[in-house]
Structure formats: structure tokens, C-alpha cells
Amino acid sequence: MSKLLPLLVLVLLGLNNCSGEKKNHEAALSPVQVDELLHRVCARCHNLDMPPKTSDDEKAPPLYTVTVHLKDWMKEDDPSVLRAKFIDFVADYVIHPSRKKSYCDPASLKLYGVMPSLQGQITPAQARAVAATIFDRYDQMAMLAAVKERNRLARLPAWQQVLETRDCRLCHIQGKGRLAPGFEEIARKYARNKTASLKKIEKAITEGSRGAWPKYHTPMRAYKGLTPQQLEGISRWILQQQKQ
């Protein structure tokens, strides 16, 4: 027994190291690196959007659809067990795909075929990191939240959608401008002649601005592609932010 004990300890340590190695593989890539892989490799066939987009000439189902259906087909009630099983399966399947391994229904297999192997395009560690990310990212609750947010934005005026979805408030923090003047401060400066001020603000938005506010040293970048209605709506809203 005394001779077997050290051997047992070594075996257990080895198993722990293997488990740790798998976790490290999943955490070895940053979110930015995983997103780069998703767009460079996965997006060639799968739509990555949430909510997903489909097309008549798509090469494969949207990644949301694949992920949600795979979770369902695996029939695991324990979330941690399901996650581990999902990562193991996807990491293996993308490199060694086969009809026999596939969880896909026969109709989908007939329509899309078996996916091509990504061997040589993605490493096992990268495959595990991607699998972990898509498991966490693509779920039905996240989908419902995304649809709800999309519908909320769709109900807003076009100019307000720009304020909600662009990075305007990152610099022009309301009442707390640090990198750039707050909207109230801009409104105070241009309060006297609102007609001329609208044009100045619109020009600053579309062409960018540098040196107009001496105490702020971060130049404003140009925002191209906005419609005249969006520009006017944003500019008028800014001019209304002056406190009475």
C-alpha cells in the first residue's frame, strides 16, 4: 500500500494538471483575439449577429442557431456539465468533423452538408476558447434582450438612435466633461445665435474639431455618414441642454 500511495498521488496530480491545462487553454486568448478568430474563420460561413440574420445563399446556419440547437440536442440539465460537454464537442468537431459525430438533423445536413475541417486554420486551444465564447454569448435570454433593445432603438427618432448607439457620451459626459465639453457647456457657448450655432455644431460633428475648446486637449474625430435629419436633430438636442 505504501508503494502505491505515491503513484496514486502522481496520477491525481496529473489529472488536476490536465484539467487546469484545459481551463488555461480556454482563458489563454483575450476576448479581442477570440472575436478576431470568429470573424476571420467562423464568419466565412456563419452569420455572427444577435439577433441572427439569414440569407438564401448562406453556407451554414447562423452561429446563434447552431449554438442554441446544440445545447438543446445535448440534453444536459446541469449548466456546468453542459458547458464542458459543449466545449469538448465543438473543439473536436471543428477540427475533425464527420456526419457520424454530428448532432445536426438530417434535413439540415442535407441542406448544408458536413462542415469543412478547420485543421491548420485554428489550434485546439483556439478552438476551445472559441467554443467557450459562443456557449456564453449565444443563448436565448441574451437573444431576447438583444431583440428588446433593437425594438427600443427602432422606436426612437433617427437622431436619437445615433446618440444611443455611437460613443458621443463617452467624451461629452453630461455635466462632467473631462475629455471634451459636456453638452450643457456646448449649449451655453452657442446659446445666443441658435441658427448659426446649428451649422457650427453640424460641421464639428461631420468634419471633426480641434482647438475650439482650449481647456480640452482631445480632438474630436469626424463622424461621417449621418443624414441631414440626424445632424439637425442631434444639434438641436444639444442646444436644448442649457440649464435654465
Phi, psi and omega per residue, in radians:
M1 nan -0.720 -3.119
S2 -1.115 -0.522 3.130
K3 -1.334 -0.526 -3.108
L4 -1.371 -0.460 -3.053
L5 -1.053 -0.856 3.116
P6 -1.037 -0.660 3.136
L7 -1.113 -0.717 3.128
L8 -1.111 -0.716 3.114
V9 -1.065 -0.760 3.139
L10 -1.096 -0.707 3.125
V11 -1.100 -0.785 -3.134
L12 -1.122 -0.705 3.088
L13 -1.092 -0.696 3.127
G14 -1.108 -0.716 3.113
L15 -1.136 -0.711 3.110
N16 -1.109 -0.695 3.131
N17 -1.132 -0.698 3.120
C18 -1.106 -0.748 3.128
S19 -1.095 -0.759 3.108
G20 -1.114 -0.623 -3.133
E21 -1.128 -0.708 3.107
K22 -1.077 -0.798 -3.136
K23 -1.099 -0.720 3.129
N24 -1.102 -0.645 3.103
H25 -1.057 -0.709 -3.114
E26 -1.225 -0.558 -3.086
A27 -1.659 -0.019 -3.030
A28 -1.238 -0.428 -3.121
L29 -1.761 2.477 3.070
S30 -1.330 2.811 3.069
P31 -0.967 -0.630 3.126
V32 -1.133 -0.727 3.132
Q33 -1.161 -0.677 3.117
V34 -1.155 -0.743 3.111
D35 -1.083 -0.650 3.115
E36 -1.102 -0.730 3.092
L37 -1.118 -0.754 3.131
L38 -1.016 -0.773 -3.104
H39 -1.331 -0.575 -3.095
R40 -1.405 -0.631 -3.033
V41 -1.880 -0.989 -3.019
C42 -1.229 -0.664 -3.044
A43 -1.220 -0.158 3.082
R44 -1.129 -0.460 3.136
C45 -2.134 -0.625 -3.034
H46 -1.782 2.410 2.952
N47 -1.302 2.368 -3.055
L48 -1.765 -0.050 -3.000
D49 -1.212 2.749 3.018
M50 -2.419 1.931 0.019
P51 -1.098 2.669 -3.066
P52 -1.305 2.711 3.065
K53 -1.993 2.485 3.107
T54 -2.104 2.794 3.102
S55 -2.577 2.802 -3.107
D56 -1.188 -0.450 -3.079
D57 -1.886 0.379 -3.113
E58 -1.161 2.513 -3.126
K59 -1.450 -0.412 -3.104
A60 -2.716 2.836 3.115
P61 -1.137 2.781 3.041
P62 -0.994 2.613 -3.090
L63 -1.120 -0.559 3.057
Y64 -1.031 -0.836 -3.108
T65 -1.072 -0.792 3.124
V66 -1.036 -0.820 -3.057
T67 -1.144 -0.838 -3.096
V68 -1.142 -0.739 3.129
H69 -1.167 -0.682 3.135
L70 -1.117 -0.734 3.079
K71 -1.023 -0.732 -3.120
D72 -1.184 -0.774 -3.097
W73 -1.176 -0.419 -3.125
M74 -1.309 -0.347 3.012
K75 0.911 0.965 3.052
E76 -2.064 2.208 -3.120
D77 -1.442 -0.545 -3.126
D78 -1.393 2.017 -3.082
P79 -1.000 -0.664 -3.115
S80 -1.226 -0.660 3.086
V81 -1.167 -0.761 3.128
L82 -1.057 -0.769 -3.133
R83 -1.076 -0.806 3.138
A84 -1.100 -0.751 -3.141
K85 -1.130 -0.712 3.135
F86 -1.091 -0.833 -3.116
I87 -1.104 -0.788 3.123
D88 -1.037 -0.790 -3.094
F89 -1.155 -0.893 -3.077
V90 -1.097 -0.760 -3.120
A91 -1.057 -0.634 3.096
D92 -1.360 -0.744 -2.987
Y93 -1.174 -0.671 -3.084
V94 -1.175 -0.388 3.114
I95 -1.690 -0.591 3.140
H96 -2.217 1.130 -3.107
P97 -1.271 2.633 3.045
S98 -2.799 2.705 3.115
R99 -1.110 -0.625 -3.108
K100 -1.139 -0.680 -3.125
K101 -1.313 -0.469 -2.939
S102 -1.064 2.448 3.006
Y103 -1.540 -0.121 -2.997
C104 -1.115 2.549 3.102
D105 -1.261 2.697 -3.072
P106 -0.988 -0.660 -3.123
A107 -1.115 -0.733 3.132
S108 -1.205 -0.680 3.098
L109 -1.087 -0.681 3.122
K110 -1.175 -0.651 -3.108
L111 -1.283 -0.800 -3.016
Y112 -1.806 -0.423 -3.047
G113 1.386 3.091 3.080
V114 -1.387 2.376 -3.109
M115 -1.089 2.613 3.077
P116 -1.260 2.639 3.117
S117 -1.181 2.477 3.072
L118 -1.724 0.275 3.130
Q119 -1.029 2.306 -3.095
G120 1.544 -0.261 3.116
Q121 -1.826 -0.361 -3.120
I122 -2.582 2.426 -3.137
T123 -1.494 2.832 3.074
P124 -0.982 -0.697 3.118
A125 -1.130 -0.731 3.100
Q126 -1.133 -0.681 3.127
A127 -1.083 -0.700 3.113
R128 -1.167 -0.703 3.133
A129 -1.127 -0.734 3.107
V130 -1.125 -0.781 -3.137
A131 -1.053 -0.746 3.121
A132 -1.106 -0.696 -3.116
T133 -1.171 -0.800 -3.097
I134 -1.230 -0.528 3.067
F135 -1.079 -0.798 -3.099
D136 -1.287 -0.591 -3.010
R137 -1.426 -0.746 -3.016
Y138 -1.741 1.631 3.037
D139 -2.416 2.910 -2.989
Q140 -1.202 -0.599 3.112
M141 -1.173 -0.721 3.085
A142 -1.114 -0.655 3.104
M143 -1.085 -0.816 3.134
L144 -1.071 -0.711 3.116
A145 -1.129 -0.701 3.138
A146 -1.143 -0.718 3.116
V147 -1.141 -0.738 3.124
K148 -1.071 -0.750 3.130
E149 -1.179 -0.703 3.117
R150 -1.078 -0.744 3.136
N151 -1.184 -0.628 3.095
R152 -1.094 -0.806 -3.141
L153 -1.110 -0.653 -3.099
A154 -1.127 -0.445 -3.132
R155 -1.419 -0.222 -3.107
L156 -1.437 2.692 2.995
P157 -1.010 2.679 -3.058
A158 -1.012 -0.689 -3.128
W159 -1.175 -0.605 -3.140
Q160 -1.263 -0.528 3.051
Q161 -1.059 -0.658 3.106
V162 -1.099 -0.810 3.134
L163 -1.082 -0.586 -3.100
E164 -1.356 -0.543 -2.986
T165 -1.863 -0.335 3.087
R166 -1.579 -3.118 -3.047
D167 -1.695 0.470 -3.064
C168 -0.939 -0.814 -3.014
R169 -1.362 -0.161 3.084
L170 -1.133 -0.620 -3.137
C171 -1.785 -0.770 -3.108
H172 -1.586 1.070 -3.098
I173 -1.146 2.245 -3.037
Q174 -1.025 1.977 3.091
G175 1.331 -0.013 -3.078
K176 -2.402 0.709 -3.092
G177 -1.022 2.209 3.084
R178 -2.104 -0.859 3.099
L179 -1.478 -0.478 -3.093
A180 -2.659 2.808 -3.138
P181 -1.077 2.503 3.048
G182 -1.213 2.857 -3.106
F183 -1.066 -0.622 3.111
E184 -1.100 -0.722 -3.137
E185 -1.124 -0.713 3.090
I186 -1.103 -0.755 -3.130
A187 -1.084 -0.715 3.131
R188 -1.101 -0.721 -3.103
K189 -1.118 -0.661 -3.035
Y190 -1.837 0.358 -3.022
A191 -1.226 -0.479 -2.979
R192 -1.233 -0.811 -3.086
N193 -2.141 1.560 -3.005
K194 -1.213 -0.554 -3.134
T195 -1.129 -0.858 3.109
A196 -1.179 -0.604 -3.109
S197 -1.141 -0.633 3.104
L198 -0.987 -0.793 -3.127
K199 -1.153 -0.677 3.130
K200 -1.134 -0.751 -3.136
I201 -1.182 -0.753 3.115
E202 -1.048 -0.716 3.138
K203 -1.146 -0.719 3.123
A204 -1.097 -0.635 -3.136
I205 -1.201 -0.811 -3.030
T206 -1.422 -0.495 -3.080
E207 -1.905 -0.182 -3.066
G208 1.501 2.985 -3.084
S209 -2.624 2.461 3.103
R210 -2.539 2.260 3.049
G211 1.459 -0.007 -3.129
A212 -1.314 -0.353 -3.128
W213 -2.233 1.621 -3.003
P214 -0.950 -0.553 -3.070
K215 -1.447 -0.105 3.081
Y216 -1.977 2.218 -3.014
H217 -1.797 -0.027 3.139
T218 -1.568 2.022 3.114
P219 -1.179 2.604 3.088
M220 -1.565 2.271 3.124
R221 -1.403 2.775 3.141
A222 -1.352 2.466 3.073
Y223 -1.985 1.766 -3.105
K224 -1.556 2.873 2.988
G225 1.478 0.075 3.100
L226 -1.465 2.539 3.138
T227 -1.361 2.787 3.071
P228 -0.975 -0.660 3.138
Q229 -1.150 -0.694 3.100
Q230 -1.142 -0.779 3.137
L231 -1.067 -0.805 -3.128
E232 -1.139 -0.740 -3.141
G233 -1.080 -0.779 3.125
I234 -1.110 -0.798 -3.104
S235 -1.107 -0.766 3.115
R236 -1.113 -0.709 3.111
W237 -1.074 -0.761 3.133
I238 -1.040 -0.761 -3.115
L239 -1.171 -0.325 3.117
Q240 -1.506 -0.044 -3.039
Q241 -1.490 -0.028 3.125
Q242 -1.187 2.244 3.139
K243 -1.246 2.426 3.137
Q244 -1.344 nan nan
